[in-house]
Amino acid sequence: MSEKESSFSRANRFEKKRKGTRLVTWLAGAGALLIVVFIASFIFGGESEQTASNQQADNGNSSNDQELNVITDEQEEQDSESSQQKDKEQEKNKKEEDAVIKESDKKNVDRVITKDWEPVATEQQTSGNHTVTYEKSSQDWQEILQAASKATSIDTSNMIAWRVENGGGPQKVEATVSDKAQQQTYRVYIHWVEGAGYKPVKVEELASNPYQ
């Protein structure tokens, strides 16, 4: 072999070796890049899933908080209604405690109830010359029934006025009333208080309605 051919052969082998080394280096770099991409995808993908999971958890917590707020509001309303009902019952019991109730031997009267009721605030002008009016269209009539309602706890809209008459004096009224179901009939004694209005002073629970 000539010296020229020997040199060409060595150069050819060197070039092949250099290309092989470059290929190995490129493959190694590509592999490393793929590994980096895979690791990055795993890390960021996990973070995304964690973020989504946290977001769902936050949404769930928010929903739970809203439900808790609704339950709390409903509970407060129930507590408020219960408290109001309890106050009404206490007020009713207090009124009953303040009243003096006695059995009666009077004909057709079961019990007599006396108490210091407040007068019904009048809408009339009072100048010391008030005269009781028994006309059903009058203001007197309406305020007399309101006084009877205060003493018997029968609402005027649920009341039957069987008889309203003079109670033994120019400023005294006697009203016999019942509820519309006629479960109990009362005779209410009412006085006109000058400058204040009609004031119930005594109630008789009747055994039966004398005007039926």
CORJO-V155774 format. One record per backbone hydrogen bond with DSSP energy under -1.0 kcal/mol. CO is the residue of the C=O (numbers start at 1). NH is the residue of the N-H. E is the energy in kcal/mol with one decimal. If there is no record, write none. Layout:
co=[CO:CO]
nh=[NH:NH]
e=[E:E]
//
This chain:
co=[2:3:4:5:6:7:8:9:10:11:12:13:14:15:16:17:18:19:20:21:22:23:24:25:26:27:28:29:30:31:32:33:34:35:36:37:38:39:40:41:42:43:44:45:46:47:48:49:50:51:52:53:54:55:56:57:58:59:60:61:62:63:64:65:66:67:68:69:70:71:72:73:74:75:76:77:78:79:80:81:82:83:84:85:86:87:88:89:90:91:92:93:94:95:100:102:106:108:110:111:112:113:114:115:135:138:139:140:141:142:143:144:145:146:147:148:149:155:156:158:160:163:165:169:171:172:173:174:175:176:176:177:178:179:185:186:187:188:189:189:190:191:193:193:196:197:198:199:202:203:204:205:209]
nh=[6:7:8:9:10:11:12:13:14:15:16:17:18:19:20:21:22:23:24:25:26:27:28:29:30:31:32:33:34:35:36:37:38:39:40:41:42:43:44:45:46:47:48:49:50:51:52:53:54:55:56:57:58:59:60:61:62:63:64:65:66:67:68:69:70:71:72:73:74:75:76:77:78:79:80:81:82:83:84:85:86:87:88:89:90:91:92:93:94:95:96:97:98:99:114:112:109:207:104:205:102:203:100:117:138:142:143:144:145:146:147:148:149:150:151:152:153:158:159:180:178:176:174:172:192:167:190:165:188:162:163:186:160:182:206:177:204:175:201:202:173:199:196:197:122:193:120:191:189:113:187:110:212]
e=[-2.1:-1.8:-1.9:-2.2:-2.0:-2.3:-2.2:-2.3:-2.3:-2.3:-2.2:-2.4:-2.5:-2.5:-2.3:-2.3:-2.3:-2.2:-2.4:-2.5:-2.4:-2.8:-2.5:-2.3:-2.6:-2.5:-2.4:-2.4:-2.4:-2.3:-2.3:-2.6:-2.7:-2.7:-2.7:-2.6:-2.3:-2.6:-2.9:-2.2:-2.0:-2.2:-2.4:-2.5:-2.6:-2.9:-2.9:-2.7:-3.0:-2.6:-2.8:-2.5:-2.9:-2.9:-2.8:-2.8:-2.9:-2.6:-2.5:-2.7:-2.3:-2.6:-2.7:-2.5:-2.4:-2.6:-2.7:-2.7:-2.6:-2.5:-2.6:-2.3:-2.5:-2.8:-2.5:-2.8:-2.7:-2.5:-2.5:-2.6:-2.3:-2.3:-2.3:-2.3:-2.5:-2.6:-2.6:-2.8:-2.4:-2.3:-2.3:-2.3:-2.2:-1.3:-2.5:-3.0:-2.0:-2.2:-2.1:-2.7:-2.6:-2.6:-3.3:-1.6:-1.8:-1.5:-2.3:-2.5:-2.1:-1.8:-1.9:-2.2:-2.5:-2.2:-1.6:-1.9:-2.5:-1.9:-1.1:-1.5:-1.6:-3.4:-3.1:-1.6:-2.9:-2.3:-3.0:-2.6:-3.5:-1.9:-1.6:-3.3:-2.9:-1.7:-2.4:-2.4:-2.5:-2.7:-3.0:-1.2:-3.5:-3.2:-2.3:-2.3:-1.7:-2.8:-3.3:-2.8:-2.9:-3.3:-2.3:-3.0:-1.2]
//
